[in-house]
Structures are given as structure tokens and as C-alpha cells.
Amino acid sequence: MTKPARLMALDVGSRRTGVAVSDELGLYAHARPALSGGTRALLDALPPLVANEAIDEVVVGLPLALSGEDSPQTSATRAFVERLRERLDVPVTTWDERLSSVEAARYVPSGRHRDGTLDSAAAALLLQAVLDSRAGDPA
């Protein structure tokens, strides 16, 4: 039996980026502390984090509009994904993150929205959706 892939999800924001990782069985998403700073700081912080967590794939939330079309943030996120692919030795994929932050806000106390808790909760919801969609998938 092959070892399940260990995934990391990112909910990229302008001030903070939410981070979540899957457990070793690839069943559950766990929020990690959010990363602060801009694109350069994020690109510098992620390679060692990916290595330390033994990540096999990074999933970046793609901020589409409710209609499913690109939003103003979509092109910036796609550009970030391309730069991240150049820095990492693991696949970097995207996943529709529509309403992940809205859903996360339902579970995170309002006083925790500015400390990165909301961002990482959104990343965990995103990652859980990916894990659930792949459950039982032989690929």
C-alpha cells in the first residue's frame, strides 16, 4: 500500500496567508499558524516549511468570483502560483476557494479574525474539501 500524499493548503491574502496541512493518512486538515508579509516573504518562508512538514503537494486557493469567473485577485494569485512552482520541488495546484473565508468566519470567534486564525481556518476548510474530493480516488 502506498503512503498517502501529505498536502498543504494556502489561503493567500494581502496581509496574511492561511496555512493548513493534512495528517499522515491524508484524511484530515489541520490549521497551522498563518504567515505574515507580502509575496517575497511568503516565497522565502514556504520552501523550508514544505520540507519540514514533508509536504508532497501544495494547494493554493484560487479566488474566483461567485459566478465562477476570474475576480480581480485571481490573476495575482495565478502569478504567485507560477513563482511558487519555481521555488518548490513539489507540485503546486489550485482549488476554487469561493466562500471559504465566509464559511470559516462561522467557526472562528470574531476577536480572532485579525490574528491569522480566520485565514488558517479558511485554508483548513479548503484543504478538507480537497481531501474529501480525493477520498477513494485511486489517483
C-alpha positions as YAML, in Angstrom:
chain: A
units: angstrom
residues:
- id: 1
  name: MET
  ca: [0.00, 0.00, 0.00]
- id: 2
  name: THR
  ca: [1.38, 3.40, -0.94]
- id: 3
  name: LYS
  ca: [1.74, 6.18, 1.57]
- id: 4
  name: PRO
  ca: [-0.94, 8.89, 1.19]
- id: 5
  name: ALA
  ca: [0.30, 12.23, -0.07]
- id: 6
  name: ARG
  ca: [0.73, 14.90, 2.58]
- id: 7
  name: LEU
  ca: [-0.86, 18.14, 1.39]
- id: 8
  name: MET
  ca: [-0.54, 21.78, 2.38]
- id: 9
  name: ALA
  ca: [-3.18, 24.38, 1.54]
- id: 10
  name: LEU
  ca: [-2.67, 28.13, 1.34]
- id: 11
  name: ASP
  ca: [-5.33, 30.83, 1.55]
- id: 12
  name: VAL
  ca: [-3.29, 33.74, 0.19]
- id: 13
  name: GLY
  ca: [-4.26, 37.20, 1.37]
- id: 14
  name: SER
  ca: [-2.79, 40.66, 1.04]
- id: 15
  name: ARG
  ca: [-1.60, 40.77, 4.68]
- id: 16
  name: ARG
  ca: [-1.62, 37.17, 5.84]
- id: 17
  name: THR
  ca: [-1.67, 33.72, 4.31]
- id: 18
  name: GLY
  ca: [-3.58, 30.95, 5.99]
- id: 19
  name: VAL
  ca: [-1.83, 27.59, 6.16]
- id: 20
  name: ALA
  ca: [-3.17, 24.09, 6.73]
- id: 21
  name: VAL
  ca: [-1.63, 20.63, 6.38]
- id: 22
  name: SER
  ca: [-3.13, 17.17, 6.13]
- id: 23
  name: ASP
  ca: [-2.45, 14.40, 8.59]
- id: 24
  name: GLU
  ca: [-0.21, 11.48, 7.61]
- id: 25
  name: LEU
  ca: [-3.22, 9.45, 6.48]
- id: 26
  name: GLY
  ca: [-4.45, 12.20, 4.17]
- id: 27
  name: LEU
  ca: [-7.84, 12.29, 5.89]
- id: 28
  name: TYR
  ca: [-7.97, 15.48, 7.94]
- id: 29
  name: ALA
  ca: [-6.85, 19.07, 7.51]
- id: 30
  name: HIS
  ca: [-5.18, 20.87, 10.40]
- id: 31
  name: ALA
  ca: [-4.71, 24.64, 10.55]
- id: 32
  name: ARG
  ca: [-1.20, 25.94, 11.14]
- id: 33
  name: PRO
  ca: [-0.22, 29.48, 12.17]
- id: 34
  name: ALA
  ca: [-0.79, 31.99, 9.39]
- id: 35
  name: LEU
  ca: [2.20, 33.55, 7.66]
- id: 36
  name: SER
  ca: [2.50, 37.33, 7.60]
- id: 37
  name: GLY
  ca: [4.08, 39.52, 4.97]
- id: 38
  name: GLY
  ca: [3.98, 40.03, 1.26]
- id: 39
  name: THR
  ca: [4.79, 37.79, -1.66]
- id: 40
  name: ARG
  ca: [8.57, 37.84, -1.21]
- id: 41
  name: ALA
  ca: [8.37, 36.89, 2.47]
- id: 42
  name: LEU
  ca: [5.92, 34.12, 1.64]
- id: 43
  name: LEU
  ca: [8.09, 32.75, -1.17]
- id: 44
  name: ASP
  ca: [11.06, 32.70, 1.24]
- id: 45
  name: ALA
  ca: [9.12, 31.08, 4.10]
- id: 46
  name: LEU
  ca: [7.42, 28.28, 2.19]
- id: 47
  name: PRO
  ca: [10.31, 26.08, 0.95]
- id: 48
  name: PRO
  ca: [11.61, 25.26, 4.45]
- id: 49
  name: LEU
  ca: [8.06, 24.88, 5.77]
- id: 50
  name: VAL
  ca: [7.20, 22.44, 2.97]
- id: 51
  name: ALA
  ca: [10.38, 20.47, 3.70]
- id: 52
  name: ASN
  ca: [9.85, 20.44, 7.49]
- id: 53
  name: GLU
  ca: [6.25, 19.23, 7.14]
- id: 54
  name: ALA
  ca: [7.25, 16.60, 4.50]
- id: 55
  name: ILE
  ca: [4.67, 18.00, 2.07]
- id: 56
  name: ASP
  ca: [4.05, 16.19, -1.23]
- id: 57
  name: GLU
  ca: [1.78, 18.82, -2.84]
- id: 58
  name: VAL
  ca: [0.78, 22.43, -2.17]
- id: 59
  name: VAL
  ca: [-2.77, 23.54, -2.99]
- id: 60
  name: VAL
  ca: [-3.37, 27.28, -3.35]
- id: 61
  name: GLY
  ca: [-6.87, 28.67, -3.04]
- id: 62
  name: LEU
  ca: [-7.97, 30.38, -6.25]
- id: 63
  name: PRO
  ca: [-10.18, 33.41, -5.52]
- id: 64
  name: LEU
  ca: [-12.85, 33.15, -8.20]
- id: 65
  name: ALA
  ca: [-15.92, 35.38, -8.30]
- id: 66
  name: LEU
  ca: [-19.24, 33.87, -7.22]
- id: 67
  name: SER
  ca: [-20.07, 33.48, -10.92]
- id: 68
  name: GLY
  ca: [-17.04, 31.21, -11.31]
- id: 69
  name: GLU
  ca: [-15.19, 33.76, -13.42]
- id: 70
  name: ASP
  ca: [-11.89, 35.37, -12.53]
- id: 71
  name: SER
  ca: [-12.01, 38.01, -9.80]
- id: 72
  name: PRO
  ca: [-9.61, 40.97, -9.51]
- id: 73
  name: GLN
  ca: [-7.41, 38.82, -7.22]
- id: 74
  name: THR
  ca: [-7.34, 35.78, -9.49]
- id: 75
  name: SER
  ca: [-4.54, 36.98, -11.78]
- id: 76
  name: ALA
  ca: [-2.35, 37.97, -8.82]
- id: 77
  name: THR
  ca: [-2.88, 34.53, -7.29]
- id: 78
  name: ARG
  ca: [-2.07, 32.79, -10.57]
- id: 79
  name: ALA
  ca: [1.17, 34.83, -10.82]
- id: 80
  name: PHE
  ca: [2.04, 33.86, -7.24]
- id: 81
  name: VAL
  ca: [1.41, 30.18, -8.05]
- id: 82
  name: GLU
  ca: [3.82, 30.37, -11.01]
- id: 83
  name: ARG
  ca: [6.52, 31.92, -8.81]
- id: 84
  name: LEU
  ca: [5.90, 29.32, -6.11]
- id: 85
  name: ARG
  ca: [6.26, 26.49, -8.63]
- id: 86
  name: GLU
  ca: [9.75, 27.82, -9.44]
- id: 87
  name: ARG
  ca: [10.71, 27.66, -5.74]
- id: 88
  name: LEU
  ca: [9.32, 24.28, -4.73]
- id: 89
  name: ASP
  ca: [10.20, 20.71, -5.69]
- id: 90
  name: VAL
  ca: [6.61, 19.51, -5.19]
- id: 91
  name: PRO
  ca: [3.53, 20.06, -7.37]
- id: 92
  name: VAL
  ca: [1.60, 23.29, -6.78]
- id: 93
  name: THR
  ca: [-2.06, 23.15, -7.77]
- id: 94
  name: THR
  ca: [-5.05, 25.46, -7.36]
- id: 95
  name: TRP
  ca: [-8.53, 24.90, -5.94]
- id: 96
  name: ASP
  ca: [-11.65, 27.05, -6.08]
- id: 97
  name: GLU
  ca: [-11.83, 28.86, -2.75]
- id: 98
  name: ARG
  ca: [-15.14, 30.64, -3.22]
- id: 99
  name: LEU
  ca: [-16.73, 31.40, 0.15]
- id: 100
  name: SER
  ca: [-14.05, 29.57, 2.19]
- id: 101
  name: SER
  ca: [-13.38, 32.69, 4.29]
- id: 102
  name: VAL
  ca: [-17.11, 33.29, 4.76]
- id: 103
  name: GLU
  ca: [-17.58, 29.70, 5.93]
- id: 104
  name: ALA
  ca: [-14.52, 29.91, 8.19]
- id: 105
  name: ALA
  ca: [-15.91, 33.06, 9.83]
- id: 106
  name: ARG
  ca: [-18.84, 30.96, 11.06]
- id: 107
  name: TYR
  ca: [-16.44, 28.88, 13.19]
- id: 108
  name: VAL
  ca: [-13.86, 31.45, 14.30]
- id: 109
  name: PRO
  ca: [-14.71, 33.91, 17.09]
- id: 110
  name: SER
  ca: [-14.80, 37.48, 15.77]
- id: 111
  name: GLY
  ca: [-11.92, 38.53, 18.02]
- id: 112
  name: ARG
  ca: [-9.64, 36.06, 16.20]
- id: 113
  name: HIS
  ca: [-10.15, 37.42, 12.69]
- id: 114
  name: ARG
  ca: [-7.09, 39.69, 12.77]
- id: 115
  name: ASP
  ca: [-4.51, 37.29, 14.20]
- id: 116
  name: GLY
  ca: [-4.46, 34.87, 11.27]
- id: 117
  name: THR
  ca: [-6.82, 32.33, 12.84]
- id: 118
  name: LEU
  ca: [-9.51, 33.06, 10.25]
- id: 119
  name: ASP
  ca: [-7.00, 32.79, 7.38]
- id: 120
  name: SER
  ca: [-5.73, 29.40, 8.51]
- id: 121
  name: ALA
  ca: [-9.27, 28.18, 9.22]
- id: 122
  name: ALA
  ca: [-10.15, 29.07, 5.61]
- id: 123
  name: ALA
  ca: [-7.05, 27.15, 4.44]
- id: 124
  name: ALA
  ca: [-8.14, 24.15, 6.53]
- id: 125
  name: LEU
  ca: [-11.64, 24.21, 5.02]
- id: 126
  name: LEU
  ca: [-10.12, 24.45, 1.55]
- id: 127
  name: LEU
  ca: [-7.79, 21.53, 2.25]
- id: 128
  name: GLN
  ca: [-10.56, 19.40, 3.74]
- id: 129
  name: ALA
  ca: [-12.59, 19.93, 0.56]
- id: 130
  name: VAL
  ca: [-9.60, 18.73, -1.49]
- id: 131
  name: LEU
  ca: [-9.07, 15.70, 0.75]
- id: 132
  name: ASP
  ca: [-12.77, 14.80, 0.68]
- id: 133
  name: SER
  ca: [-12.90, 15.10, -3.11]
- id: 134
  name: ARG
  ca: [-9.95, 12.74, -3.44]
- id: 135
  name: ALA
  ca: [-11.15, 10.19, -0.89]
- id: 136
  name: GLY
  ca: [-11.39, 6.84, -2.58]
- id: 137
  name: ASP
  ca: [-9.84, 8.24, -5.76]
- id: 138
  name: PRO
  ca: [-7.15, 5.76, -6.89]
- id: 139
  name: ALA
  ca: [-5.08, 8.57, -8.47]
...
